Amino acid sequence: MCGIIGVIGERNATPILVEGLKRLEYRGYDSAGIAVLARDGEILIARSKGKLIHLENRLAESPITGLVGIGHTRWATHGPPTEQNAHPHLARRTAVVHNGIIENYQELRRELMAQGVTFSSDTDTEVIPHLIDLELDQGLEPADAVRAAICRLQGAYALGVLIRGTNLLIAVRRGSPLILGLGEGENFIASDATPLVPYTRRMVYLLDDDLAVLTRTSVTITDMRGHSVERAVKISHVSADLTEKWPYRHFMQKEIYEQPTALGETLKGLISGPDQTVDLHELEGDIDLAGVLAVNIIACGTSYHSGMVAGYWIENLARLPVSVNIASEYRYREPPSMPGTITVVISQSGETADTLAALRFAHSQGQKVLAIVNVPESTIAREADGVLYTHAGPEIGVASTKAFTTQLMVFACFTLALARAKGQLSLEQEREWVAELVRIPSRVEQVLLLDEVLQKVAGQFMNAKGFLFMGRGTCYPIALEGALKLKEISYIHAEGYAAGEMKHGPIALIDAHLPVVAVAPRDPLFDKLVSNLEEARARGGRLVVITTASTDEEMPFFADHIIPMPACGLFASPILYVVPLQLLAYHIAVLKGTDVDQPRNLAKSVTVE
């Protein structure tokens, strides 16, 4: 979950490292640091606790310069977020930045301490530079010393390594993402493409157990036996402009407003224009939809909620049984493998550790795996049997918005293709559903016009101690997502419930101080949801109802606030109805003064279990 940047070239590395860390700060912001090789071969380090601005201030007071450097922004795993635990970690001759977890670090730490090594941090990472130093003491060349040291590590890691007295940048990966950027007279390493696109679009995605040695003009990649390996050069299409938030106040706000475009771009890859049917021509790999007998969906967090919506869709339209699983629980249950089951894994980054582990477990059970990801060349995309991409573009805000709605769009099209392959959907029905999806980007633009209305609602409820979100059918997962968004960025406790479950416990919480937010499209379950809301109103609950009604008089009950939604078909309503919940959470967080883009204790890409 940490961010790594490294550069070797002909210009001062420090500003490149700092700018790269700004673009990576969504991956962790408990502390930050850089290390550079000075012209005399010594390693100079600057580190600071907290957000990157503290490191920038330190560097302004005490600049360090060099042509080779590594940088790191941390999400704390082992050891609290302090300056002594910030990366890079320096031994006698070696500096290291690390993303991942070293599972056997305690055993290695005891062994090193018995040999007289003194540790200055609480982290698992610090064992790595000391191990490399010991190998260098044996006379090994830098790459061989790094290779020998990491052969002793158990766990996951992406590493950037500097060694005193050399003019090299060394990178290694196992289980955590790391890519190379190939420039002109300079080369780079990074956790993802976003910090590299200002300098180069030529990227090399390292595979597990790759070790790369970078100089100013060359890159050499070997495996753990020291044998040379070839990795393809890919051209990144990430726009540098997409990683800038101007003119918006926050990345989250920008990404909420990018949803019409993102949804339209995602649809382009899924719909055949002439006949308005689903065309999964972007589906890479060997997936036989006609042979599917059951669907197993696996994800974490927001992606899990998109999988829940998909479960309703697939069961209803394709008439196939669906199980939706939290990735961190799935493989530990050791569920039996049923013939004909396809596993669908969902991850914005394509690097989510729990989801990747679940993918590998499904493969071990003989299941075909389809991945829905936003990042081409990610580990999950490479390892799945087939891939469908969300064309959301970079999502920097930690609280996911456009990634979620584009996941839903992909699932909607996948559902239609699956239903057609299973003989459950006529051509006329498919075109009807597709027409509904095609209208969604413009409908989202209409919802965004409700921004000021939702800002006023946020002002009335910003001091609430808790929220209850309710929905039924496909909008039950949307209620869960609304509660998650509010929790993530405002730190207000919120719960999402299937509305029919309210009387089985949550109704005990309802009083005049508890806002109840209802996701209420005019679907077949609408009247039942109205009854649930009447129960809440009878107990003094303060109701915010998101529905297709345009005036209070059209509603069969009284609500404190009605958020009038544009007309929308029932199939696509979950995509539309989550947008006002995103805006509500955003405005409450802004009014409370929290850090919207970098909420406490969270990081964007969860690459540790």
Disulfide bonds with the S-S distance in Angstrom:
none
